[in-house]
Amino acid sequence: MVLFAATTGTAAYAAPPQAPDCVHLAVDWRYTYVSNDCSSDYTLTVVYLDGTEVPCRTAARGTRITFPGRGTQGNEVLGAVLCLTEPGT
């Protein structure tokens, strides 16, 4: 199968890379806990079903950082992705 992409003069959007398998998520309604069990630090964010955007944060190796959870309105956390820029930029 061959796939072709059509463009309309705008830059193509590339999805950010998924966080490595050593990054783990624990999700509840209020918080999403992201644990970095890797041997390297990673700058990442969490992707939500409804498109909510949250800032990138750096998770040092062996640490856990917190993002918003799924909420009470039926939103879902789809996973963690690596950020291509530094936090706060």
BELBEL-V934363 format. One record per residue. PSI is psi as a letter, one per 30 degrees, with the letter a starting at -180 (* if undefined). OMEGA is omega in whole degrees, -180 to 180 (* if undefined). Layout:
psi | omega
PSI | OMEGA
PSI | OMEGA
This chain:
psi | omega
k | 178
k | 179
k | 177
k | 177
k | 176
k | 178
l | 179
g | 179
g | 177
l | -180
k | 178
k | 180
k | 176
k | 179
k | 178
l | -179
k | 177
k | 174
l | -180
l | -177
f | -180
g | 173
k | -175
k | 180
k | 170
j | -171
k | 167
a | -174
f | -175
e | -175
l | 167
j | 180
k | 179
j | -180
k | 177
j | 178
g | -179
l | 177
g | 179
l | 172
k | 177
k | 172
k | -173
l | 174
l | -179
k | -180
k | -178
k | -180
e | -177
g | 178
g | 176
k | 179
k | 176
l | -177
l | 174
k | 178
l | 178
k | 175
j | 176
l | 180
k | 179
g | -179
l | 176
k | 176
l | -173
k | 173
l | 175
l | 178
a | -176
f | 179
a | -176
g | -175
g | 176
g | 177
l | 178
k | 172
k | -177
f | 179
a | 178
k | 177
l | 177
k | 177
k | -179
f | 178
l | 178
l | 178
k | 177
g | 179
* | *
